[in-house]
Amino acid sequence: MIESILRLLPSNVRGLFGFFLVGLSISMASVLSAQQDKENIYELSPFHIQGGEDNGYRATNTISGTRLNTAIKDLPMPIEVMTEEFIDDIEAVDLKEILAFSSGITTDEFLQPTGPGNFDFSPSRVTNREDNSTVVNIRGFTTGTQLRLGFRSGIQYDITVIGSNTDPVNLERAEVVRGPAALLYGVSFLGGVVNYIPKRPSNTPQYSVKAGYGTDDFQRVELDATGPLFTPKNGNSINYRLMYSQQDRDDGIVDQRRSKATYLAAQVDWQMNTNTYLFAELQYSTFDRDNQGGNFRDIVDGDTGRGDPFGLNEYDEPFVFGRDLYGKDQRTFNWSAVGKPYEDQEVITALFQIDQRFSDNLHFQGGIQYSEAEIERSYYTRGQFQTRRNLAPDPSYNYDYTLSNGSTGSKSYRFDWATDPFEAKSLQLRGDLSYNFDWGDSNHNFLLGVQYWKDEFERYARHNNRGSFANLNDPEAPFLHTVLPSWRTFTFDERWARGLFAVYQGKLFSNERLHVVAGYRQDRFAVRLQDYNNVASDPVNNVEWEFNESTANQGPGSGGDPTRAPVKDGYRFGGEAPTEGNVTAGITYKINDSVNIYGLRANGLFFNPGQRDGRSDNFDNERTTSTEFGLKVDLLENKISGTLSYFEVERENAVFFYSFAPSPRLNITNVGGSGNAFDPRLDRTYEVDKTLFPEGYVPFVDDGEGNNVNSATGGGTHYVVNYETLAANPTEKAAMDAAFAAGGNELLYNGNNPSESRGSDVPFAETAKGIDAQFIFSLTSNWQVTFNYARIEKEVTEAFRLVDHIDLEFPELGNLATEYDIWVRQLGADAFEDPKEPSTLRPDGSSIVGTSLSLEPEQSFSFFSSYRLEDGVFKGTRLSLGAIYSGDRPTALSFGGGSADINTFRTPDLDPRWEWRLGVGYLTKIGDANWRFNLTVNNLFDDIENETRASYVDGGSTELRRSFAYYNPRSIRFTAQVSF
């Protein structure tokens, strides 16, 4: 492991790693040479916080706001803390359940099936339903990775986050910072961050065993043991902590899907002397799921919009195999038991941290974390039905085997079977130096910090392309199959970031009436991507696949491909690491001992990992800027505590995939012919990154060797057209004649028609405005209530920035766009300064401005109440009731979709939804052991489906639309825990 760590370190950072080792050696020498006084009282490091200081659900301090242990009411930002007692009372078993009662923070607790209005291109939506996901949406912006002790928990790879191995068995509290958090934590925290604080060893022996069982065959066991490991001569004890959990359960929605998670953590800490504290931790986790991803439950018809009677139902929804053919429950149906797609994930994380006090007012904390994750998965992809009415094979092909054909009216189902081994390594370093002093009537603290991380990914993919066919006239008939050529890829991805920051924190005046936080941070970021391309393969003769590493320097136009972005030694952006700076400033004013008001301006940052526009130019980095004002109270001797805040977050260079955006780089394709010449026997080449899969191949054919059996040309073949010949149109005639003769259904495209070369990511700007509130009521010593509310409104403030349609290969042709192109039709000619030039789209003139590209509910609310009986026969009994409310949830954007018009007949919003939770607990002591029993009922009223319908009248005809979503059913869990 040490060798792997050193390899991940650049030469200019290895000195920092050496500093940790030197500091540890000095500290070890000092403690061994000094006599220790066992009666010493050791001052807690300013970088630490202890959950034991919490009072029930109420926490007074945090380390997530400024990296220093600070009173929450003094900080100019809203911070919510889920304490260990709260987590235990709601019986949370994963990170999503911990955040369930935090309004304004959404995870994807529901499953929404395929429909015509689900045009979800916005990156602001959470779409991963997995139990081990760390992806959350805070104030309308997605945060892929969360924090654990200030280190990233999980490794983000594009839109996927892997390698998170945090478990509630090793969790003391969770702290939520709402609002951009780039100052302390760097990239990817646009709307806020969640920081998980783990447990630590104790010098007092403590042991705990917990077991749980519930519906959906839920089974969970937890073990926790801590105490002194041994005590050096004349020194302090070295303490240990061991934690273990294992959890098995069925999916609450999808049939035949079961997951198993295992977690193990070992910790050691040592207060070496009054100045030095050491902490080390090793975590190991596995997560396995059967029937994972890409299952057959939402197989849809690829003939949508082609006039096929099986294409759409009365709601204009695609034909869904299980629901519409076999009458299966779309909520639960899963056909993926065939081949059993699976995902197996294994993660190991090592953490070392040192706290050093150089003097009473100078403290240092340094840490290093190294993680390795391996994922092996197998799944189906690309599944869709298509109707095949002409099943005749290519007559020119010399078949030496028997053909099996279905009857007329059959539908073919095309899918790929993929295995996707994945390895990731991540190294993180951070160091913080705090200097605190009094000057006059005020207290001042300066924090200097450095943060570095580097991630490496190795991905090896293999796709075996197959076809499977069902006969609509005979649903009980066996399925028939074909095999297409398989293909493989190997990708190496390397990313690193470095951040330097300085933060000032001051309590001004003798009564500490004014609290100031201000800081500056600078970040650098780099991405290196190396593709290993297939250069030799012959599956028929069992020739192994070989790959070559593409590390050559590239620039626009290199290698004859003008779509290439500048690359140097595999690094994007021409080998240059972009640098960004951001400023944060806030003040808190104490009106009296019970009421504070605050204001804050902060930034968030997300570096562009390589996304490009329609001309292959890189986007600028994504940024958010937040302005916020709030009120914090501690009333009635802390019986009512909380925060109320108003915020506006401006986001620039956000990315949206606009399916009608001009994309001249798509002109670069495999050209099938030109002018009026046409060769129906074109060679087909398969490249790793540009494989053209045929849409119209001869079905029911398998030569036994995995060879492709296809008609003259595949669907999607492009031709460069000579406009002077279009009147006679010999090219199209020749192509279609050959296609029909061969029994195919090829389509002809005009390769240099701007409206055919469309669809790309485009940048835009948007704003999120809203209020949120978090309050805790502790009216009596045995009754606690949490209250959360959030309202978030998002709207686009700057329209898409389009590019002119200038062919990258033949720029001398000039702008090929016209006022008749499809983006002009959709956006309107008046939205452009010159409709012939897409780049002249006015920032405020498009119909998209003022609309929302978010599919999250605007309003959310939650409360959780816990009451403990302290007298009588039921003494020790705890009763709890909670509710989570989600407002209207959009299901379709008012802009975009499968047609060139505004999405007039959009699917309706989902109705507001309440989910109720009930709990009964009992605490007692038997001998020296404390026993805790809990019965928890989630989704008390078993609300599992939300369906809304709408009708539109258009020219005398009625258009029907509907939306529906499925939720986890009612679950009942019983747990028993003994601690001693």
Buried (B, 14 or more C-beta within 10 A) or exposed (E): EEEEBEEBBEEEBEEBBEBBEEBBEEBBEEBEEEEBEEEEEEEEBBBBBEBEEBBBBBBBBBBBBBBBBBBBBBBBBBBBBBBBBBBBBBBBBBBBBBBBBBBBBBBBBBBBBEBBBBBBBBBBBBEBBBBBBBBBBBBBBBBBBBBBBBBBBBBBBEEBBBBBBBBBBBBBBBBBBBBBBBBBBBBBBBBBBBBBBBBBBBBEEEBBBBBBBBBBEBBBBBBBBBBBBEEEEEBBBBBBBBBBBBBBBBBBBBBBBBBBBBBBBBBBBBBBBBBBBBBBBBBBBBBBBBBBBBBBBBBBBBBBBEEBEBBBBEBBBBBBBBBBBEEBEBBBBBBBBEEEBBBBBBBBBBBBBBBBBEEEBEBBBBBBBBBBBBBBBBBBBEBBBBBBEBBEBBEEEEEEEEEEBBEEEBBBBBBBBBBBBBBBBBBBBBBBBBBBEEEEEBBBBBBBBBBBBBBBBBBBBBBBBBBBBBBBEEEEBEEBBBBBBBBBBBBBBBBBBBBBBBBBBBBBEEEBBBBBBBBBBEBBBBBBBBBBBBEEBEEEEEEEBEBEEBBEEBEBBBEEBBBBBBBBEBBBBBBEBBEBEBBBBBBBEBEEEBBBBBBBBBBBBBBBBBBBBBBBEBBEBBBBBBBBBBBBBBEEEBEBBBBBBBBEBBBBBBBBBBBBBBBBBBBBBBBBBBEBEBEBEBEBEBEBEEBBBBBBBBBBBBBEEBBBBBBBBBBBBBBBBEEEBEEEBBBBEBBBEBBBBBBBBBBBBBBBBBBBBBBBBBBBBBBBBBBBBBBBBBEEEBBBBBBBBBBBBBBBBBBBBBBBBBBBBEEEEEBBBEEEBBBBBBBBEEBBEEBBBBBBBBEEBBBBBEBBBBBBBBBBBBBBBBBBBEEEEEEBBBBBBBBBBBBBBBBBBBBBBEEEEBBEBBBBBBBBBEBBBBBBBBBEEEEEEBBBBBBBBBBBEEBBEBEBEBEEEEEEEEBBBBBBBBBBBBBBBBBBBBBB
